[in-house]
Amino acid sequence: MQEIVSPTNTKLSQFRSGLKPTSILFSKETLEEANQLLEKRDFPTTREESWKYTRLTKLANTTFSGSVSSNNFDIPFVHADSYRFIFTNGQLTEFNDGVNARSVKDVRENNLNNISLKNHFFEAINLAFAEDGLFIEIEANQKLEKPIEIVHVSNGNKITNLRHVFRVGRHAKAEITMTYVSSDESNGFLNVVSNIALEDGAYLTINKLQTESGTDFHFSREAVKQEKNSNFTLNTLTFNGNFVRNDVNVFVNGQNAETNLNGAYLVKNNQLVDNHTIVDHLVANCQSNELYKGVLYGKSTAVFNGKVFVRPDAQKINAFQSNGNVLLSDDASVNSKPELEIYADDVKCSHGSTTGQLDENAVFYLRARGLSEKSAKELLVSAFISDVLNKIENEEVLNFTHSYLNKEFGWNI
């Protein structure tokens, strides 16, 4: 049995006894560090800054039986033609040999450098208990003609930990679409960590689409290291999910690198989405852009905490960060905290946050021109979110997004 219990009782002992640590990818020393951290720690509480607005009590008191449902459901795919991989309840069930990819079980010695836990609780769980994952390497100067599509399917009451490693070589270019789907009955725990390394001049775009319809707990973390002249874009689209936490850590280690983090989230009922980002500029002459926008219905909750570091040697940095939210219900709530921590003096950095409701004058104006109240609000919300969606270059991702919003939220735009 796999079980998570109240942290005040057993310090995760029952959780850890239900899962055996496995050295899929990491050294014995790293696994020992992860286990030592879990021995000393419980689930994070709101006393910790990075969890100040997100309570984990429900997760801590949830029991996971390990059962998997036999009910089948249609898996939505984004791309008509892609290098497709499917993980079903943590097991690799479809593999594509058209790209240089392996299970991480086959690359035990291929370890990313500088792995440091630093009290990252769910990263430690992932390190100690990861079942599988993908190791994908794009060789130098290689430019993939079609996207890589990684589909994560949840259909049960199971704890799942996956570890992906993506390496993009010098002047190589690739696009990865990571989708997360579940059945309505799914109520599991999914913890996915992706280690991403971009070499000199590498170009990587990741589209992350979270559309889980069950009551799963979803934890997703991207740890990115960029070298000089590289370009990294992450588009995070959260349109469903009971509990979603996204952590993004980008370490910019080479000059003339560009980082783009774009996020759109639409949540309803009692759903929660929590986006935490860190962009750490270690060297000079780089640029980062962050734009996250959310629309909240019902009693939903959103959290945004973005931090940009500019280190003493990182002169001539351009870093911009913005978070905007629209509340479509009096019961919805947002906690937004964009931050800058600057130790250099020759930089251009800005951050901002806005939260409000739709402009009633604008709604009235559109209704006066023949639109229904519902259509008027849809149009205004669409215009608000379009700032993020317009940054997505892949047409199939956009088409999937519009189709999903029409299905789930009744948008007909």
N, C-alpha and C positions, 0 to 999 in steps of 0.2 A: 504493500500500500504506500502511496505517496501522499504525504500529509503536511499541511501547513497549519500550525496552531498558534494560539496567542503567544506573542513574544514574552509576555510577563511570566509565562509558566516554564518553558523548557529551553529557551535560547536556541530555537530551531532544531533541537536534538531530534525530534520526530521527523521533521522535514529532511534532515541530513541522513537519518537512518534509512529512509525510504529510497535514497538515491546513492549509488556508488560513484565516487569520484573516478574520472577517466582521463587518461593522458592522451586525448585525441591529438592535440596539437602542441601543448605547452610542456615545458620542462618540469622535472620533479620539483625544483625549487619554486617555480611559479605556482604549482598546485599546492605546495605546502603553505605558501604565503596566503593563498585564497582560503584554505581551510583554517589557518590560524585566525584570519580576520573574522570568519564566520563563527569560530569558537568564542570570540570576544564580543561579538555584536549581536544585536537584535534588529528587527525591522526598524528602518528609520522612522523618526517621529517628527512632529511639527516644530520641535525645538531646534531641529537642524535647518539651516538656512535654505538648502536646496529642496527641502520638503516642507517648507513653512506653510504652504497653502494646500497641500495634498495629504490627506490622511490615508494611512494604510491599514487601519483597524479592520476593515471588512476583509481585506486580503489575509491578514494575520489570523483571522478567525475562520477562514474557509478551509474545508477539508477537500482534498482532491483524491478521488478513488483510483485514478489511473485507468478508468474505463474509457473505451472508445466506441462511439455509436456506429452501427452497421448501416444506418440510413444514408443513402447517397443523395447528393444535391448537385445542381449544375454549377460548375466552376467557371466564373467569368474570366475570359482572357482579354488582354488589352490589345495585343498585336496579332495580326493575321499571319505574319511570318517572323519568327524570332528563334533564338537559341533558348529553348524552354526547359526549365527545371521545375519540378513540383515536389514539395515536402508536405506530406500528409501526416498530421499529428507527430511531427518530428522525424519521420522516416522519408528518405529520398525515394520517391515512387516513380519519378520520370527523370531520365538523364539524357542530355544532348551532347553527343561527341563532336559536334561541329565547331566547338570552340575549346580552347585549352583550359579544361576544367577537370577537377578531381574532387572526390570526397576528402574532407580534412582528415579523415581516418588514415588516408594514404600519404599524408605529408607531415608526419610527426616532427621531423627535424626542421621543417620550414617555419620558422618562428619570426614574427615581427619583432623588431628591436624596441627596447624601452617600454615594455609593458609594465605599468605601475598601477596598483589598485587604488591607493590613496583613499581608503575608506569607501570606495564605490561598491556598495553592498550588492546590488544586482549584477554587477560585473563579476564580483567574486563568486556568486552563485553560478553564473554562466561558465566561468573558468573551471570550476570544480565539477560541474555536472553536465557539460555540453555533450549531447548525443551525436551530433553530426553537424554538417555545414558544407559549404562549397569553398574550394580554393580555386580562384580564377586568376589567370595571369595573361595579360595582354602584352605581347612581346614588343620590343622597340620598333617604332615606325609602322606598326600594324594599325590599320584603321578598319574596324568592324563595319561590314556593310549593313547589318541588321542588329537590332537590339537584343540584349540578353534579358530574358523574362524569368524571374524567380517567383514562384507562387507558393505562398504558405497557407495551407489549409488546416483549419482546426474543426474537429468534429467529435467532441467528447469532454471528459472531465479529467484531463491529463495535464501534468507538468511537462513542459517542453522547453529545452534550452538548445539553441543553435548558435554556432559560431561560423561566420563567413570571413574569408580573407580575399580581398581584391587588390591586385597589383597591376598598375598600368605603367608600362615601360617608357623609355625616352621617346618623345614625339609620337606616342601612340594615342589613339582616340577610341572611346567606347561609350555606349549608353546602356544603362541597366535599369530595368523596371522591376521593382519589388512590390508585389501585391499581397495583401493579407485578407483572407476571406474565411468565413465560418458559417456553419449551419445555425439556424435559429435556436437550436437546443444546446449548442456548445457553451460550456462554462468552465474553460480551462485556464491555464497559466502559461503564457508564451513569453519567452525572454530571448531576444535575438540581438547579438552583438556583431557588428561588421567592422573589421580592421581594414583600413583603406590606405594604400600608399601610392602617391603619384610622383614619378620621377621627372627629370628635367623635360619641360615642354609637353608633358602629358595632359590629356584633355578627357575628363570624365564627367558625365551627367548621370545622376541617379534620380529616378522618379519613384517616389514611395507612396503607394495608394493604400490607405487603411479603410476597409469597408466591412469589418467584422460585424455580423448581425446578432451574435449571441450575447452572452454576459461574461465574456472572457476578460481576464486581466492581461493587458498587452504592454510589454516593456521593450523598447527598441533603442539601440544605442549605436551611433556611428563614431568611430575614432579615426580621424583623418590626418595624414601627414603629407604636406605638400612641399615639393622641392621647387627650385627656381623655374620661372616661366610656365608653371603649370596652371591649369584652369579647372576648378571644381565647382559643380553646381548640384545642389540638392533641392528637389521640389517635393515637399511633404504635404500630401493632401489627405486630410482626415475627415471622412464623411460619415463614419459610423464607428461604433465601438463603445462598450460599457465603461471601460477604464483604459485610457491610452496615455502612456508616458513616453515622450521622445527626448532622448538626450543626444546632442550633437557636439562633439569636441573636435575642433579643427586647429592643428598646429601648423602655422605657416613658417616653413624653415628655409625658404629660398626666395631670393629677390625676384621682383616682377611677376609674382604669383597673384592670381585673382580667385576670390572665393565668393560664391553667390548662394545664399540660403533663402529659399522662398517657401512660404507655408500658407495654406488655406485650410480652415477647419469650420465645419458646420455640425453642430451638435444639438441634440434634442433630448426630451424627456429628462432622465436623471443622469445622463452621460457626463463623463469628465474627460477632457483632453488637457495634457500638461506638456508644454514645449519648453525645454531648457537647452540653450545654445551657448557655446563658448567658442570664440575665435581668438586665438592667441598669436599675435604678430611678434615674431621673434627677430625678424630682420627688416631692413629698410626697403622702400620702393614697392609696396604691395597695396592691393585694394581689396576690401570686403564690402559686400552689400547684403543686408538682411531686410526682408519684408515679409511680415506675418500678418494675416488678416483673418478674423473669425466672425461668424454669425451664430448667435445662440438663441435657441428656442426653449420653451418649457422651463424646467428646473435645472437645466444643464449648467455646467461650470467649466471655465477655461482658465488656464494659467499660462502666462508667458514670462520667462525669465531669461533674458539674453545678456551676455556679458562679452565685451570686447577688451582684450588686453593689448596694450602697445608698450613693448619693452624698451628699455633705455637705448638700445642700439637700433631700434626700428624707427628711424626718421623717415619723413616724407611718406607717411601712411595716409591713405584715404579710407575711412571706415564709416559706414552709414548703417543705421539700424532704426527700424520703424515697426511698431505694432499698433494695429487698429482693430476695434471691435464694435459690433452692432448688436444690441440686445433687443430681441423681438418679444420679450416677455418680462414682466416685472419680477418674476421669480428667478431669472437667469443671473449669473454673477461671473465677474472676471477679475482676476488678479494679475496685473501687468507690471513688470519691473525690468525695463531695459537699463543697462549699466555700461559705463565706460570707465576703464582704469588705465590711465595714460601716464607713462613715465618718460616720454620724449616730448620735445617742444616744437618740432617742425612737422606738424601733422594737421590733417583736416578730418575731424571726427564729429559726428552728430548722432543723437538718438532722440526718439520721441514716442509717445503713446497717447492714443485717444480711445475713449469708450463713450458710446452714446446710443441713442435710438434713432430711428428713421426720421427724417425731416418731414413733419406733417404738412408743411406748405408744399413741399415737392410732391407728396402723395396727392394732395388736393389738386395741384396743377395737372398731374397726369390723369386723375379721374375726370377733371373738367374737359379733357380731350378724348373721353370715351373709354378709358381703361377702367376695368373693375378695380376694387380696392386690392384684391389679391394680386392681380396682374401688375398693378402699380408698385406694390411692395416688392414683388419678384424682380421687376425691372431695376429698382433702386438697389436691391441687394446684389443683383448680378453685376451692376456697374461697380459696386463697392469691391466685390471679390475679383472682378476682371483685372485689377491692377496686378494681382498675383498670377492669374491664369494666363495673362498675356505674355508672361515671361517663359511659359512652357513652349518649346519649339516643336515638340513632337505632336503631329496632328492626331495620331491614334490615341495618345494619352488625353488630349483635349476632347476628342469625340467620346471616349469612355466616360470622362468626367461629366460632360453635359448629359449623356444618357443616364448616368447614375443619379444625378441631381433631379432629373425629371421623374425618375422612378421613385426615389425616396422622399423628395421634398415637393413634388408636383410642379417643378419649374418647367415651363414650356417656352424656353428662350434659346 
